[in-house]
């Protein structure tokens, strides 16, 4: 297999992963709550804000960081002979990992806040 065919296969596989990752990350069942019903208490309000606003934002940003990481990996592997392109790919991978770590931390902090409000209010 020639080098060009290997690069084309790598790009196709990477695109498949990049296009499929957000669907996998966002594949969840939302609770069956009517959005038009008023919240019963403060705990219900916080749960709704978390479920319908904050969690989707966190998932989309996590998916974006994952895409940046995969793009950096593709650049790194596809340009093994070019030092400058490999360096750029390494930087993208690093920032992708940093972004995923930040989003995981934000998700954990949101859970701590939500559990605290649940214990205080409920």
C-alpha positions in Angstrom: 0.0 0.0 0.0 1.5 3.3 -1.0 2.0 6.2 1.4 -0.8 8.2 -0.2 -3.3 5.4 0.2 -2.3 5.0 3.9 -2.8 8.8 4.4 -6.2 8.7 2.7 -7.3 5.7 4.8 -6.1 7.6 8.0 -8.0 10.7 7.0 -11.2 8.7 6.2 -11.0 6.8 9.5 -10.4 10.1 11.4 -13.4 11.8 9.7 -15.6 8.8 10.7 -14.5 9.1 14.3 -14.8 12.9 14.3 -18.3 12.9 12.8 -19.5 10.0 15.1 -18.1 11.2 18.4 -20.6 14.0 19.1 -23.5 11.6 18.4 -22.1 9.1 20.9 -21.4 11.8 23.5 -24.9 13.3 23.2 -26.7 9.9 23.0 -28.6 10.1 26.3 -32.2 9.9 27.4 -33.5 13.1 28.8 -36.0 12.9 31.7 -39.6 13.1 30.8 -40.4 16.5 32.2 -42.6 19.0 30.5 -40.4 22.1 30.0 -43.5 24.3 30.2 -44.5 23.0 33.7 -43.2 25.3 36.4 -40.6 23.9 38.7 -41.9 22.6 42.0 -39.0 23.9 44.1 -35.5 25.3 43.9 -34.0 21.8 43.6 -36.2 21.1 40.6 -35.2 24.4 39.0 -31.5 23.6 39.4 -32.0 20.1 38.1 -33.8 21.4 35.0 -31.1 24.1 34.3 -28.4 21.4 34.7 -30.2 18.9 32.5 -31.5 21.2 29.7 -28.8 23.9 29.5 -25.5 23.2 31.2 -25.1 19.5 30.4 -25.6 19.9 26.7 -23.1 22.8 26.6 -20.5 20.7 28.5 -21.0 17.7 26.1 -20.7 19.8 23.0 -17.5 21.5 24.3 -16.1 18.1 25.4 -16.8 16.8 21.9 -15.1 19.9 20.4 -12.0 19.3 22.5 -12.0 15.7 21.4 -12.2 16.8 17.8 -9.2 19.1 18.3 -7.3 16.2 19.9 -8.1 13.8 17.0 -7.2 16.5 14.5 -3.8 17.0 16.2 -3.3 13.2 16.1 -4.0 13.1 12.4 -1.6 16.0 11.8 1.1 14.3 13.9 0.8 10.9 12.2 0.3 12.2 8.6 3.3 14.5 8.8 5.9 12.3 10.4 8.6 13.7 8.1 7.8 17.4 8.7 9.0 18.7 12.1 6.9 21.9 12.0 3.6 20.1 11.2 4.4 17.4 13.8 4.9 20.2 16.4 1.5 21.8 15.4 -0.2 18.4 15.7 1.4 17.9 19.2 0.1 21.3 20.3 -3.4 20.5 19.1 -3.3 17.2 20.9 -2.1 18.9 24.1 -4.9 21.6 23.9 -7.5 18.9 23.2 -6.5 17.0 26.3 -6.5 20.2 28.3 -10.0 21.0 27.0 -11.3 17.6 27.8 -9.8 17.8 31.4 -11.4 21.2 31.9 -14.9 19.9 30.7 -14.6 16.8 32.9 -13.7 19.1 35.9 -16.7 21.4 35.1 -19.0 18.4 35.0 -17.7 17.3 38.4 -18.1 20.8 39.9 -21.6 21.0 38.5 -22.5 17.7 40.2 -21.1 18.9 43.5 -23.1 22.1 43.3 -26.2 20.2 42.3 -25.8 17.6 45.1 -25.2 20.4 47.7 -28.3 22.3 46.6 -30.3 19.0 46.7 -29.2 18.3 50.2 -29.8 21.8 51.5 -33.1 22.4 49.7 -34.6 18.9 49.8 
